[in-house]
């Protein structure tokens, strides 16, 4: 679904991404792990067109999108849930969800499966987003991304500051989405146990490059946890 080939990016004189290559297949969860400051969020912003690519290429569903605008990528079916959620606090839950329809698919409305995965959103449709708990806001942010029925879902540390019960619900939703076979999922995560439980394949970043990658089933054998432990 997404192919990243020899991606390089700079911030001033700092070489922030160094020859990153990765393939994200449909129907699979790819987990990207690494300590703080190694370039994970920078990579996601490059994938979404929020930062320029200095060298290398990004292809989505066979189409070169290296220089495509962020709104073009969204319209093609790339959805991004940023770290910190970034919901609209003064808008209601329903209005936040409707913002996900801004890519031209408004006639389809909000898919019912979003409420099936996150029933709290249906219960709180009229509540303002800023009045929700952190975990509920995270579910809202994911729901807003899913409204557009994406082909690729990018999640940047969705468990950060979230209570365990909601982490479990988010994990179940991610697995269900992947099992549909229609969506590729890129999960950036520092919570190792959560990442391992969902990973069909994994990659570890350090100093702006991928230093280890492989099937999720081999994460324990490869002692991946030691590479991301603080």
C-alpha positions in Angstrom: 0.0 0.0 0.0 2.8 2.4 0.9 6.5 2.2 -0.2 9.2 4.4 1.3 12.4 4.3 -0.5 15.7 5.8 0.7 14.0 8.8 2.4 16.2 11.6 3.6 15.3 14.8 5.3 17.2 17.7 6.9 16.4 20.2 9.6 18.9 23.0 9.0 22.3 21.3 9.1 20.9 18.3 11.0 20.4 15.1 8.9 17.1 14.0 10.6 16.2 11.0 8.3 18.9 8.9 6.8 17.9 6.6 4.0 14.7 5.2 5.5 13.1 2.4 3.5 10.0 0.6 4.5 7.0 -1.2 2.9 3.5 -1.2 4.4 1.2 -4.0 3.1 -2.6 -3.9 3.2 -4.1 -5.9 6.0 -1.1 -5.7 8.2 0.0 -3.6 11.2 3.5 -2.3 10.9 4.9 -0.9 14.2 7.6 1.7 14.2 9.5 1.9 17.5 12.4 4.0 18.8 13.3 6.2 21.7 12.4 9.9 21.7 14.1 12.1 19.2 15.1 9.5 16.7 12.9 10.8 13.8 9.7 8.8 14.1 7.3 11.8 14.0 9.5 13.5 11.4 9.0 10.5 9.1 5.3 10.6 9.6 5.1 14.2 8.7 7.1 13.5 5.5 4.7 10.8 4.6 1.7 13.1 5.0 3.4 16.0 3.1 3.7 18.2 6.1 7.5 18.3 5.7 9.5 18.2 2.4 11.6 15.2 1.3 15.1 16.0 0.5 15.9 12.7 -1.2 14.1 9.5 -1.9 10.6 8.6 -2.8 7.2 7.8 -1.3 4.6 5.7 -3.3 1.0 5.1 -2.3 -1.0 2.4 -4.0 1.5 2.5 -6.9 1.4 6.3 -7.3 4.4 8.5 -6.6 3.3 11.0 -4.0 6.8 12.3 -3.0 5.9 15.9 -3.8 2.1 15.7 -3.5 0.3 18.2 -1.2 -1.0 16.9 2.1 -4.6 17.4 1.1 -4.0 15.4 -2.1 -2.6 12.5 0.1 -5.7 12.7 2.3 -8.0 12.6 -0.7 -6.2 9.5 -2.0 -6.9 7.7 1.3 -4.1 8.4 3.8 -5.3 9.2 7.3 -3.1 10.6 10.1 -3.8 10.6 13.8 -1.1 12.9 15.2 0.6 12.7 18.6 -1.5 14.7 21.1 -4.7 14.0 19.2 -5.4 17.6 18.0 -9.1 17.4 18.1 -11.2 20.5 17.9 -12.0 21.2 21.6 -14.9 23.7 21.0 -16.6 21.5 18.4 -19.0 18.7 19.4 -18.0 15.0 19.0 -20.3 14.8 16.0 -18.8 18.0 14.4 -15.3 16.6 15.0 -16.2 13.4 13.2 -17.8 15.3 10.3 -14.5 17.1 9.8 -13.2 13.8 8.6 -15.6 14.1 5.6 -13.8 17.1 4.2 -12.1 15.0 1.5 -15.2 14.9 -0.7 -17.0 11.8 0.7 -19.5 13.7 2.7 -22.4 12.1 0.9 -21.6 8.8 2.6 -22.0 10.1 6.1 -20.3 8.8 9.3 -19.8 5.0 9.0 -21.7 3.0 11.6 -18.6 0.8 12.3 -17.0 3.7 14.1 -19.7 3.7 16.7 -19.4 -0.1 17.0 -15.7 0.2 17.8 -16.0 3.2 20.0 -19.6 3.3 21.5 -18.7 6.2 23.8 -18.7 8.5 20.7 -22.3 7.7 19.9 -23.2 8.4 23.6 -21.4 11.8 23.6 -22.2 13.1 20.1 -23.5 16.4 21.5 -20.6 16.9 24.0 -17.8 19.2 23.1 -14.5 17.5 22.3 -12.6 19.4 25.0 -14.9 18.0 27.7 -13.9 14.4 27.0 -11.3 12.5 28.9 -7.9 11.9 27.2 -8.8 8.4 26.3 -12.1 9.5 24.8 -10.4 12.2 22.8 -8.0 9.6 21.4 -10.9 7.5 20.3 -12.5 10.6 18.8 -9.3 11.4 16.9 -9.1 7.8 15.5 -12.8 7.9 14.6 -12.3 11.2 12.8 -9.6 9.6 10.7 -11.7 6.6 10.0 -14.7 8.6 8.7 -12.9 9.1 5.4 -12.6 5.3 5.0 -8.8 5.4 4.5 -6.6 2.9 2.8 -3.7 3.8 5.1 -4.1 4.7 8.8 -1.1 6.3 10.5 -1.2 6.5 14.3 1.4 8.4 16.3 1.7 7.1 19.9 -2.1 6.5 20.4 -1.5 5.1 23.9 0.3 8.2 25.3 -1.4 9.3 28.6 -4.3 6.9 28.1 -5.9 4.7 30.8 -5.4 0.9 30.4 -9.0 0.0 29.7 -9.1 2.4 26.7 -5.7 1.2 25.5 -7.3 -2.3 25.3 -10.2 -0.9 23.3 -7.9 0.9 20.9 -5.8 -2.2 20.4 -8.9 -4.3 19.6 -10.0 -1.6 17.1 -6.6 -1.6 15.3 -6.6 -5.4 15.0 -10.1 -5.4 13.6 -9.3 -2.8 11.0 -6.2 -4.7 9.9 -8.1 -8.0 9.7 -10.5 -6.5 7.2 -7.6 -6.8 4.7 -8.4 -3.4 3.1 -6.3 -1.1 5.2 -2.5 -0.8 5.9 -1.8 0.5 9.4 1.4 2.2 10.6 1.6 2.4 14.4 4.3 4.5 16.0 4.6 3.5 19.6 6.9 3.6 22.7 4.7 1.3 24.7 6.5 -1.9 23.8 4.0 -4.5 25.0 1.2 -2.8 23.1 3.3 -2.6 19.9 4.4 -6.2 20.1 0.8 -7.4 20.7 -0.3 -5.9 17.4 2.7 -6.1 15.1 2.6 -8.1 12.0 5.9 -6.6 11.2 8.1 -4.1 13.0 10.9 -1.6 12.4 13.1 0.1 14.9 14.6 3.6 14.4 17.7 5.1 15.9 19.5 8.3 14.9 17.2 8.9 11.9 17.5 5.4 10.3 16.0 2.0 10.6 18.4 -0.2 12.5 16.3 -3.4 12.7 13.2 -4.8 11.1 11.4 -8.0 10.7 8.2 -10.0 11.4 6.4 -9.1 14.6 6.5 -12.8 15.7 10.3 -12.4 16.0 10.4 -9.3 18.3 11.1 -11.2 21.5 13.7 -13.4 19.9 15.5 -10.4 18.4 15.4 -8.6 21.8 13.8 -5.6 20.3 12.7 -4.3 23.7 16.3 -3.6 24.6 16.6 -1.2 21.6 13.7 1.0 22.7 13.9 0.8 26.5 14.8 4.1 28.1 
